[in-house]
Amino acid sequence: MKRNFLTGIAMMVAAFFFGTEIAQAADISFSGKIRTRYENETKTNMVNNHSAHDFTATQVRLNAKANINSDTGAFVQMQSVRIWGNGNAAFTASDGDTSVGLHKAYFTIKNFAGIANLKMGRQEIVLDGHRLFGHTGWTTGAQTHDAVRLTHTHGNGTINYGYSMAQELTTTTADEDDIGTHFLHTNHQGVLGGSLSTYIVFMDDDCSVIAGIANCDANGGTNHWWTIGARQAGKMFGLDYRAEYYFQTGNGAGASAVISPGTTSEQPADGSPDGIANTLKGYGNEVNREAYMFGVRVGKTFANLPMKPKVTLWYDHLSGNSDDDMNDQDWGAFDTLYDTGHKFYGFMDLFLNNTGSATNYLGLRDLALKIVLKPAPKWTFKADIHNFHVAESPAGNPGMGIRTGIITQCVMADRNGGMSCAGGRDQGTELGSEVDLTLVHKYNPNVKLVLGYSQFMPEMLYHSVRGTGGGNANEARWAYLMADVKF
C-alpha cells in the first residue's frame, strides 16, 4: 500500500479527532503495522492430484491513540486486508482498492461511576489464554466485538463484566434473530503458583448458531444457554501447568436443522422384499444442551541445556454427540464460543468450527507434544505434534453415525433384528496426525520474520467425517513465510 495513502488515512483520523471534543486531548499518538504472509497449501481440497494453492495476503493497520485527560482515552484502528492481485490486478488502469475499514474504535473511562474502568466500542476481547474469547490474530482480519466492558480490580483480584452485540439485524421482523453475549470473568492472582480464573457466559441467541440459521421463526425454539467453568495456570516445582474445565447447559435450538429425524429402509440379508422401515430419532426443535470440555498442560524448561529446550505435553477433550444424547434430546457437542482455535487445535486450522461441525459434532480429542528451542540469539524454533480423535466413536454410536453421514448404510443381518452397518463404523476414532514446524527470527525490535511448515496425515475416518469422497490424499501440506513490521 502506498505511503501517501497511509499518510492520508492518518490525516483523516486526526481530522476526526480534531472535529470532536477529542481535539482537546493533550496527547495524540500514531502507530501501525504491516504484515505480509505468503502461503502455499494443499489442505483446502485434500484430494489426490490436486495442485497446491498459493497466495499472498497483507494486513495494514494504522492506530490513533488519544489520552484525553487523566481519566479518559480513546483508540481508533483502521485496517486494510487484501489478497495480492485479487480484485485490483496490476493492469487495472485505476487503483480501485476500497478495502480500508474500521477494526477498533472505543473509548475508556477510568473509575467510571466510582466502580470500574469502562471500555466501550469496537474492541478485541481476550480472556486468559484465548480459550473462550480470543482475537483470532492469526487470521488476516482478526476478530473484534461491538461491546462494553467493565473491569474492577481490588488487591489480587479482578472482575470483568462484558456484553458483546454479536449480531444485530435491523429489520423489525428479525429482532429475535439478534445474538448477544454476556460474560462475567474473575481472576485471582497468587493461587497455586499462578492465577485462578472463573467464567460465566450467557448466550442470548434465539437465532441458534448451532445451524447458522438466519430466521428463528422458521426454526422455532430458543437457544439461551450458559458456559460455566474455571481455569488454573501457573508454575510449581519447576513445571509450567494449566488445567481448565467448562460445562455448557441450557437450550440447544437449531439441532433439528443439523441432525434431524430420518427414515431408512432396512433390508434382510437374504434380499427378500419385506424390508422394515426404521425411524432414526434425530433432534427436535426443543432440546437441552449438556456439553463440556477440559484441557491440561504440563511443561518443563531446561534452561541449563544447550538451546534451552522447553517440552510441553497437553491434552484437550471436547465432548460430542452420542446416540444416548440424541435419544435423550440432549445436545452434547461443546461450543468453543469466540476462541482462537489456531492456537489449540493445529496450525492447519482443520478443526476450527466453534459449534463442532468440523467433526460432524462427534467432539474432539487432541493429544499434543510441543518442543521449543533457542538455537541462536533472536532465533526460536518450535515443533508441535498433534494426534486427533473424535470423542464419540462411530462404532459405538451407529445412529449418530448414520444421521451425520459417517456410516453410509445399515441392513438387517437376520430376521431377529440384528443389523450390519457399513461405512465409517469400522474406521475407529482416529482422525489423523499433524506436525507443525515454526522458525521465528526477531530481525530487529520492529521486524519479525516467521517461516512455517505443517503436514497433516489423515486417517480414513477424517475423509468420512469431512465427506471428501473418492481420491483422498494421504497427506496435506501447508507452508508460509510471514513478515510482521510494526512502527
C-alpha positions in Angstrom: 0.0 0.0 0.0 1.4 3.4 -1.0 2.9 5.6 1.7 0.9 8.6 0.7 -2.3 6.5 1.1 -1.3 5.7 4.7 -0.5 9.4 5.3 -3.9 10.3 4.0 -5.6 7.9 6.4 -3.6 9.3 9.3 -4.7 12.8 8.3 -8.4 11.7 8.2 -8.1 10.0 11.6 -6.5 13.2 13.0 -9.3 15.3 11.4 -11.9 13.1 13.1 -10.2 13.7 16.5 -9.9 17.5 16.0 -13.5 17.7 14.8 -14.8 16.5 18.2 -14.1 17.1 21.8 -11.1 14.7 21.5 -9.4 17.7 19.9 -8.9 18.9 23.5 -6.6 15.9 24.2 -3.1 16.8 25.2 -1.5 13.7 23.8 -2.3 12.0 20.5 0.0 9.4 19.1 0.0 7.3 15.9 1.4 3.8 15.3 0.7 0.9 13.0 1.9 -2.3 11.4 2.2 -4.1 8.0 2.0 -7.9 8.0 2.5 -9.8 4.7 2.2 -13.5 4.5 2.8 -15.9 1.6 1.0 -19.3 1.8 1.2 -22.5 -0.2 -1.2 -25.3 0.7 -3.0 -28.4 -0.3 -5.3 -28.5 2.8 -8.3 -26.8 1.1 -9.0 -29.7 -1.2 -7.5 -32.8 0.3 -7.7 -35.0 -2.8 -5.1 -36.7 -5.0 -3.6 -35.0 -8.0 -4.8 -31.6 -6.7 -2.2 -28.9 -7.3 -1.1 -26.6 -4.4 -2.9 -23.3 -3.9 -0.8 -20.3 -3.2 -1.5 -16.6 -2.4 -0.1 -13.6 -0.6 -2.1 -11.6 1.9 -1.4 -8.3 3.5 -2.8 -6.7 6.7 -2.2 -3.0 7.1 -3.2 -1.2 10.4 -3.0 2.4 11.4 -3.6 3.3 15.0 -4.6 6.6 16.6 -4.5 6.8 20.4 -5.7 9.8 22.4 -5.0 10.5 26.1 -7.8 13.0 26.5 -7.3 13.6 30.2 -6.2 11.7 33.3 -9.4 9.6 33.3 -10.5 9.4 29.6 -8.9 8.0 26.5 -9.8 6.8 23.0 -8.4 4.4 20.4 -9.2 4.1 16.7 -7.6 1.4 14.4 -8.1 1.4 10.7 -7.4 -1.8 8.9 -6.9 -2.9 5.3 -7.0 -6.6 4.4 -6.4 -7.8 0.9 -5.0 -10.6 -1.3 -2.3 -9.6 -3.7 -3.8 -9.2 -7.2 -7.3 -10.0 -6.0 -9.9 -7.5 -7.3 -7.3 -5.0 -8.3 -4.7 -6.5 -10.6 -1.7 -4.6 -11.6 -3.0 -4.0 -15.1 -6.1 -2.2 -13.8 -6.0 1.4 -15.1 -7.3 2.9 -11.9 -6.5 1.7 -8.4 -9.9 0.8 -7.0 -8.9 -0.8 -3.7 -11.6 0.0 -1.2 -10.5 -2.5 1.5 -9.9 0.0 4.3 -12.3 -0.4 7.2 -12.7 0.2 11.0 -11.2 -2.6 13.1 -11.3 -0.9 16.5 -13.0 2.2 17.8 -13.5 2.6 21.5 -13.2 5.0 24.4 -12.1 4.3 28.0 -13.1 6.0 31.3 -11.1 5.1 34.5 -13.0 4.5 37.7 -16.4 5.0 35.9 -19.1 6.0 38.5 -16.5 5.1 41.2 -17.0 1.4 40.4 -14.9 0.1 37.5 -12.9 1.0 34.4 -15.1 1.3 31.3 -14.3 0.3 27.8 -17.0 0.9 25.2 -17.0 0.4 21.4 -15.5 -1.9 18.8 -12.8 -3.9 20.5 -10.9 -7.2 20.8 -11.9 -9.3 23.8 -9.1 -11.6 25.0 -9.5 -13.5 28.3 -6.7 -15.6 29.7 -5.3 -17.9 27.1 -7.8 -17.3 24.3 -9.7 -20.5 25.1 -13.2 -19.0 25.0 -12.6 -15.4 24.0 -9.7 -14.6 21.7 -8.8 -12.1 18.9 -8.1 -14.8 16.3 -5.0 -12.8 15.5 -3.6 -15.3 13.1 -6.3 -14.6 10.5 -5.6 -11.7 8.3 -8.7 -9.7 9.5 -8.8 -10.9 13.2 -11.9 -10.7 15.3 -13.5 -7.8 17.1 -16.7 -7.2 19.1 -19.1 -4.3 19.4 -19.0 -4.4 23.1 -19.0 -2.8 26.5 -16.7 -4.0 29.3 -16.4 -3.1 32.9 -13.2 -4.1 34.9 -12.9 -3.8 38.6 -9.6 -4.6 40.4 -9.1 -4.9 44.1 -5.9 -6.4 45.6 -5.0 -9.6 43.8 -8.5 -10.0 42.3 -10.1 -8.7 39.1 -13.7 -8.9 38.0 -14.7 -8.4 34.4 -18.2 -8.0 33.1 -18.7 -7.7 29.3 -21.5 -7.6 26.8 -21.0 -8.2 23.1 -23.7 -7.4 20.5 -22.6 -10.4 18.3 -25.4 -10.0 15.7 -27.9 -7.2 15.2 -30.5 -7.4 12.4 -32.1 -4.1 11.8 -35.4 -5.2 10.4 -38.3 -5.2 12.9 -39.4 -8.7 11.8 -36.0 -10.2 12.5 -35.4 -8.7 16.0 -35.5 -12.2 17.6 -32.6 -13.1 15.3 -30.2 -10.8 17.3 -27.5 -12.5 19.3 -25.9 -11.1 22.4 -23.3 -12.5 24.7 -22.8 -11.6 28.4 -19.8 -12.8 30.4 -18.6 -12.5 34.0 -14.9 -13.3 34.4 -12.9 -13.2 37.5 -9.1 -13.6 38.0 -7.3 -14.2 41.3 -3.5 -14.0 41.5 -1.3 -16.0 43.8 -3.2 -19.2 43.7 -1.0 -22.4 43.4 1.9 -20.5 41.9 -0.2 -18.7 39.4 -3.8 -17.5 38.9 -7.3 -18.9 39.0 -10.0 -17.6 36.6 -13.7 -18.3 36.7 -16.2 -17.9 33.8 -19.9 -17.5 33.5 -21.0 -16.8 29.9 -24.6 -16.4 28.8 -25.6 -16.7 25.1 -28.9 -14.9 24.3 -29.3 -16.5 20.9 -32.9 -17.1 19.6 -31.4 -17.5 16.2 -29.4 -20.6 17.0 -25.8 -20.6 16.0 -25.7 -24.4 16.0 -27.0 -24.4 12.4 -26.2 -20.9 11.5 -29.9 -20.2 10.9 -30.9 -16.7 9.9 -34.5 -16.9 10.7 -35.7 -18.1 14.2 -39.3 -18.1 13.1 -38.6 -20.8 10.6 -36.5 -22.8 13.1 -38.6 -22.4 16.3 -37.5 -22.6 19.8 -35.0 -20.6 21.8 -31.3 -21.0 22.3 -30.4 -19.4 25.6 -27.5 -21.3 27.2 -24.7 -21.0 29.7 -21.0 -21.8 29.8 -19.6 -22.2 33.3 -16.1 -23.1 34.2 -12.6 -22.3 35.6 -9.0 -22.1 34.5 -5.9 -22.5 36.7 -2.5 -21.8 35.3 0.9 -21.2 36.9 4.3 -22.7 37.8 5.1 -25.2 40.6 8.1 -27.4 41.2 9.8 -26.1 38.1 6.8 -27.1 35.9 4.6 -24.8 33.9 1.0 -26.1 34.1 -2.6 -25.3 33.1 -5.9 -27.1 33.9 -9.3 -25.9 32.8 -12.9 -27.2 32.7 -16.1 -25.8 31.2 -19.6 -27.1 31.3 -22.5 -25.9 29.0 -26.2 -26.1 29.8 -29.4 -24.6 28.6 -31.2 -24.7 25.3 -30.0 -26.2 22.0 -32.4 -24.9 19.4 -31.1 -25.4 15.9 -30.1 -29.1 16.5 -33.0 -30.2 14.4 -31.7 -28.4 11.3 -28.3 -30.2 11.7 -29.3 -33.7 12.8 -33.0 -34.2 12.0 -35.1 -37.4 12.3 -34.9 -39.6 9.3 -36.1 -43.0 8.0 -34.1 -45.8 6.5 -35.3 -48.9 4.8 -33.7 -51.9 6.3 -33.4 -55.0 4.0 -32.9 -58.5 5.2 -29.6 -60.1 4.3 -31.2 -62.6 2.0 -32.6 -59.8 -0.2 -36.2 -60.6 0.3 -38.5 -57.6 -0.2 -40.1 -57.5 3.2 -37.9 -54.6 4.5 -38.5 -52.8 7.7 -38.8 -49.0 7.8 -36.7 -47.8 10.7 -37.1 -44.2 12.0 -34.0 -42.8 13.5 -34.7 -40.4 16.3 -32.7 -37.3 15.4 -33.3 -34.0 17.2 -36.4 -31.9 17.6 -36.7 -28.1 17.9 -36.6 -28.0 21.7 -33.5 -29.8 23.0 -31.3 -29.4 26.1 -27.6 -28.6 26.0 -25.3 -30.8 28.0 -21.7 -30.4 26.8 -18.3 -30.0 28.4 -14.6 -29.6 27.6 -11.4 -29.9 29.7 -7.8 -29.3 28.9 -4.5 -30.0 30.8 -0.9 -28.9 30.0 2.4 -29.6 31.7 5.7 -28.1 30.5 9.3 -28.0 31.6 12.1 -25.6 30.5 15.7 -26.9 30.7 17.5 -23.6 31.0 20.9 -25.2 31.7 20.9 -27.3 28.5 22.1 -26.0 25.0 19.3 -24.2 23.2 17.3 -24.1 26.4 14.7 -26.6 25.3 11.1 -26.5 26.6 8.9 -29.6 26.4 5.2 -29.5 26.9 2.6 -32.2 26.9 -1.0 -31.4 26.7 -4.4 -32.9 26.2 -7.7 -31.3 25.2 -11.1 -33.0 25.2 -14.2 -31.5 23.7 -17.4 -33.5 24.1 -19.6 -34.6 21.2 -23.0 -36.1 20.5 -23.7 -39.7 21.2 -26.7 -42.0 20.5 -27.7 -41.6 24.1 -27.6 -37.8 23.8 -29.8 -38.0 20.7 -32.3 -40.4 22.3 -32.5 -38.1 25.4 -32.7 -35.0 23.2 -29.5 -33.6 24.7 -27.1 -31.7 22.5 -23.6 -32.9 23.6 -21.2 -31.1 21.2 -19.2 -28.4 23.0 -19.3 -24.9 21.5 -15.9 -23.1 21.8 -17.6 -19.6 21.6 -15.1 -17.0 20.4 -11.9 -19.0 20.8 -8.7 -18.8 18.9 -8.7 -22.4 17.7 -5.5 -21.9 15.7 -3.6 -21.8 19.0 -5.0 -25.1 20.2 -6.1 -27.5 17.5 -3.3 -27.5 15.0 -2.0 -24.7 12.8 -3.6 -26.0 9.7 -7.0 -25.0 11.1 -8.8 -28.2 10.2 -10.9 -28.2 13.4 -11.8 -24.6 13.9 -15.6 -24.5 13.7 -16.9 -23.3 17.1 -20.1 -25.4 17.0 -18.2 -28.7 16.3 -19.3 -29.3 12.7 -15.6 -30.0 11.7 -16.0 -33.4 13.3 -19.7 -33.9 12.5 -20.5 -32.9 16.1 -18.8 -36.0 17.5 -16.3 -34.0 19.6 -12.6 -33.8 19.5 -9.6 -35.3 21.5 -6.2 -33.8 20.9 -3.0 -35.2 22.4 -0.1 -33.0 21.6 3.7 -32.7 22.3 5.3 -29.3 21.9 9.0 -28.5 21.8 10.6 -25.1 21.8 14.3 -24.5 21.1 16.5 -21.3 21.1 19.2 -22.3 18.6 20.8 -18.8 18.5 20.1 -15.2 19.7 16.9 -13.8 18.2 16.0 -17.3 16.8 13.3 -19.6 18.1 12.3 -23.0 16.7 9.0 -24.7 17.6 7.7 -28.2 16.8 4.2 -29.3 17.6 2.9 -32.8 17.1 -0.8 -33.5 17.4 -2.9 -36.7 17.3 -6.6 -36.2 16.8 -9.5 -38.4 17.6 -13.3 -38.0 17.8 -14.6 -38.0 21.3 -17.6 -40.3 20.4 -16.8 -43.3 18.2 -19.0 -44.1 15.2 -18.8 -47.8 16.1 -20.3 -47.1 19.5 -22.9 -44.6 18.1 -24.3 -46.0 14.8 -27.4 -44.0 15.0 -25.4 -40.7 15.2 -23.1 -42.1 12.5 -25.9 -42.7 10.1 -27.6 -39.3 10.8 -24.3 -37.4 10.2 -23.4 -39.5 7.1 -20.3 -41.2 8.5 -22.0 -44.6 8.4 -23.5 -44.9 5.0 -26.0 -47.7 5.5 -27.4 -50.4 7.8 -29.1 -53.6 6.7 -30.8 -56.4 8.5 -28.3 -59.1 9.3 -31.0 -61.5 10.3 -34.8 -61.6 10.9 -34.3 -61.3 14.7 -33.4 -57.6 14.4 -29.7 -57.7 14.1 -28.1 -55.0 11.9 -24.9 -54.8 10.0 -23.6 -51.2 9.3 -21.1 -50.3 6.6 -19.1 -47.1 6.1 -17.2 -45.4 9.0 -18.3 -47.8 11.7 -15.1 -49.9 11.3 -12.8 -46.9 11.0 -12.1 -46.4 14.7 -11.8 -43.0 16.3 -8.6 -41.6 14.9 -8.9 -38.6 12.6 -5.2 -38.1 11.9 -1.9 -36.5 13.0 -0.4 -33.1 12.3 3.1 -31.8 12.6 3.7 -28.0 12.8 7.2 -26.6 12.4 7.9 -22.9 13.0 11.0 -20.8 12.8 10.9 -17.3 14.2 13.6 -14.6 13.8 13.4 -11.3 15.6 15.2 -9.3 12.9 15.1 -6.1 14.9 12.8 -4.6 17.6 10.3 -3.7 14.9 10.5 -6.6 12.4 9.7 -10.3 13.0 10.1 -13.0 10.3 8.3 -16.3 10.5 8.8 -19.4 8.4 6.4 -22.3 8.9 5.6 -25.8 7.6 2.8 -28.1 8.6 1.7 -31.6 7.4 -1.5 -33.4 8.2 -1.7 -37.2 7.8 -5.4 -38.1 7.8 -7.0 -41.5 8.6 -10.0 -42.8 6.6 -12.3 -41.5 9.3 -11.3 -38.0 8.6 -12.4 -38.3 5.0 -15.7 -39.9 6.1 -16.3 -37.0 8.6 -15.4 -34.3 6.0 -17.1 -36.0 3.1 -14.2 -35.6 0.8 -15.3 -38.5 -1.4 -13.0 -40.6 -3.6 -9.5 -39.8 -4.5 -8.5 -39.0 -0.9 -4.9 -37.8 -0.4 -2.8 -39.4 2.2 -1.4 -36.1 3.4 -2.0 -32.3 3.2 0.8 -29.7 3.4 0.9 -26.0 4.3 3.9 -23.7 4.2 4.1 -20.0 4.8 6.6 -17.1 5.0 5.5 -14.0 7.0 7.0 -10.6 7.7 5.5 -8.5 10.6 6.6 -4.9 10.7 5.5 -2.5 13.4 6.0 1.2 13.5 
